[in-house]
């Protein structure tokens, strides 16, 4: 059976040669499972369950077949490692500029949000720690941005940064709690909600954290599966939802002060989750401040529970 563009969107398993030598002396092979994003003459691109993509050379494919869109057994959201979830959330809010430092990810986006302008610290930087810190500071200095690190609370990396003199960033946006939930099939889109692939000016005005619209759009519109939800004319409530692999990410749920306490935020969330389910998500995450009790109360009925906290760290003043 030919693997062609008609399979875009299908979930398949591909067996292909790696280029190495297998135990029997023949070609080494491996299997990859994911949803087909694109098929070209020489390459097939799959989206894996954590949102990563895999490019497979057509010439190396031995066999492939469709598999059920949802596996019978799925990972529960709370069982996913904090470092893996950090990488997943970064794909859902991707920086304009991203560079690896070992397993760390250096992110820069003109200062728009901490998530897109900090080094995501997971695993090893691949170099001695003091050299890694110097690389981080150099990266941000070259871009006229303050150096900061997004670090999982109580992780070995947080302790290493503290030993090097880095301190927690102060203020409301100094960190967040990451909450997760397993999604059920019951979510329904609100008939009055608008869902768009891009953020229009009314949506951005409702978000209220935008100094440069072009930079904000470049970050928030970057994922392949993203939607901007809004209610009202003029817009009084907004939200953003992204799907990467099996995960949905909720963010930017905002309601104008004069329209609060009318259930609009719940309608935005319900529409967002319905949209995500249609695109293959079976679990969701969000990031909010622990002090934002209104947001935590909004999400609790949907089954969201704490997964981990992260903080932003800054180098010491010299």
N, C-alpha and C positions, 0 to 999 in steps of 0.2 A: 504494500500500500504506500503510495507516494505521500510524503510529508510536504504539504504545500500551504499556501496562504489561507485555504479554507479551514485550516485547523487553528487559526488565530482565536484565542479565547478558550480553547480546549485544554483540559488537564491531561498531560501525557507523561509516560515514562520513556526515556531514551537510553538505550545502551550504546555506548560509543567507545572507540579506542582512545586511550590516553597518550599514546606515543611511547609508553614504556613496555617492558617485557613482563609477561605474566608468569605465574608459578610453573606452568607446563612448558615454558619456553616460547609460547606464542604471544600474540599481542595482548597487552594488559587492557582490560575493559572496566568500565564503571557505569553505574546507572544514575540518571538525574531525573527527578520528578518535578514538574512545575507546569504553570500555565503558559501557553505559547503567546509571546508578545509580537513576534515578527518572524517571517520566513523569507529569506533571500536565496539567491542562487548558491551562495557559498556558506551561509551561516544561518542557524536557527537560534533565536533568543528566547529563553524561558525565564519566567519570574518564579522564584522559589518561595517557600512559605513564609520566610522572614523578610521578604521584599527585595532580597538581592537578585541580581540577574546573572544568568549563565549563558555565554555565547558558545555554541557548539558547532564546529566545522561540519558541514554536510558530508564531506568526504570521509569523516571518521565514524559516521553513524552506521551501526550494524543492524539495529532493529528498533522499532518504537511501537507503542500502542496507546490508545486512550485508556484512562483509568477514571474511576468515579470522581466526580467533582469534589465531593467531600469525603475524606477518608472515614472509614467506620470508627476508627479510634483517633481521637484528636488530643493534642496537648491542651491541658487546662491553662488558662492565662496565668494563674498564680504560680504555676510550675516552671515558668520560663525564667532563666537566670537574669539577674539584674544587669549584667554587662551586655548580654544579648539584647535585652529590651532597650538598653540605651542606644545600641546601634540601630535598632528598629525605629525608635522614635526619631533618631537623627535623619533617617531616610524619609520620614514623613514631614520633616521641616528642613529640607536640604539647603545648605549654605550655597551661595553663589560661587564661592571658591572653596574647594575642599582639597586637602593634601594629607597623605598618610604620614605618620611618624610611628613606625612599627604598627602596633594595633591602635594607637591613638589617632584621632582625626582632628586636624587643624581646620577650623572653619572661620570664614570671614565673609561678611555681607554688608559692608558699609555701616556697621553699628546697629542694624535693625535686629533687635532681640538678642538676648544672651545666648539662646540656643544656636543661633546662626553665627555667633561671633565669639566662640570660645573653643578651647580644645576639649573634645570629648574624650575623657580618660577611661579607657577600658584595656585590660590586659597589660602588655609590656610595650614600652616605646621602642624596644629593639636596640637601644644604646644605653650607656650608663645614665643614671637618673639625673645627675647634675648637668650632663650634656643635653639631655632631653629638655630640661627647664630652660637652658640657654637657647635652644632651638625654638621653643615656644615664644619666649620673649622677643627673639629676633623676628620671627614670623609676624607678630602683631606690630612691632615697631616699624617694620617696613611698610605696613599698611596704615600707619597713623591711628592704630586702634589700641586700647588698653589690653594688656595681656590678662586673660582670665581662663580658668579651668573649670569645667563641669565635672564634678567628682561625686561618686556615690558615697553617701554618708556611711561612716563606720567601715569603709573598705580599706585594705592595705594601702591603696594609693592615697587616700585622704591622709593617713598617718605619715606617709612619706613626704607629701607636700607640706604638712604641718612641721615636720622635722626640718624642712628646708626654709622655714620662716614664712610660708604663704599663709594668708589669713582669709577668713570668710568675708565675702562682700556684704556690706551692710545695706539695710533698706528692704523694702517690700519685695523687690525682685532679686533677692539674694539666694534664692533656691526654690525648690518645689517638692511636693509629694507626687509620685506617680501612682495612679490608681488603674486597676485593670478589671475587666469583667468578661465572662463568657457570654456570647450572644445567643439568644433564642430566636425562634422564627416569627415572633408575634408583633414586631414593629411595623407600623403603618405610616406612610408619608402623609403629611398634612395637605389637604387639597388646596389650601391658600398659600402654601410655601412655594417660593421660587427657588429652583436649583440651577446654578450656572457653573460653567467650567472656568470662569474667570471672575475676578473681583472688580466690580464696577465702582464708580466713584462713591455712590451711596453706601455700598457695603464697606468700603475703606473708611468713610466718615463715621460709620457706626463702630468700627474697631477702635478708633481713637488713639492708636499708638504709632501712627504713621507720619514720619517727617518727609520721607521721599517715596512717593507712590511707585515709582519705577522699581526701586530696590525692593519694596514690600511685595510687589507683584512677582518680581523675579524669584523671590524665596517661596512665597505661598502657592504660586501657580506651577512651580517646577515639577512636582510629581505627575506621573502619567494618569493616575486615578485620583482626582481631587474635585471637590464640589464646594461651592459657596452658596449657603442657604440663607434666605432672607424672607421676612414677612412684613407686609405693610407697604403703603404707597402714600407718602414717602416711607422709606424703610425705618422700622422701629425695632427690629430684632434680627440678629445675624448669627451665623455659625459657620465653621469650616470643618469638613471631614475629608480624610485622605485614607486610601486603602493601599497598603503595601503588603503583598502576599496574603497571609491569613489574618492580618491585623488591620483594624480601623483605628484611626487617631482622631479624637475630637479636640477642637480648640476654638478659641475666639468666639465663644458663645456670649453675646452681649445684648442687653435690652436697654433701650433709652429710658432714663429715669421716669419720665412721664407715663411710660407704658408698662411699668413693672407691676407685679402681683396680678397679672391677667393670664398666666399660664403660657406665655409666649416662649420662654426659654425651654419649657418641656416640649412644646411643639417643634422647636428647632432641633432638639436632641432626637426626638422620635423620628423626624424626617431624615436626619443624618444617619441614624442607625439603619433605617429601612434602605436607604441608598447604598450603604456599605454592605449589607447582607446580599443585595442583588449583585454585587461585584465580588463575592466570594469570601468576605470576611466572616470569621466565626468567633472572633474575640476583639476586644477594644481596649484602648488605653487613653488616658488623659493626664494632663499635668497642670496642677493648680497650686496656689499657696495654701499652706495649712491654716492660715488666718482667714481664708476666704470661706467662711462657714456657709454662706448662701450657695456657693458652687458645690460644696461637699454635700449639702442637703439636696440639691437638685439631682445629683448623680446617684445618690444612694439607692433610690428605688429601682434603678436599672442593674443593681448587683455589683456596682463598683466598690472595690475594697483596696486598701493600701497595699502596694507592692514594695516600693522603696522610696527613700528621699534622696535628693541630690542638692548640692550646694555649689555656688560659684566661689572659687578661691582666687585671690590676687597676690602678686608678689609683694614682698615687704618694701616699704619706702626706703630708698637708699639715698 
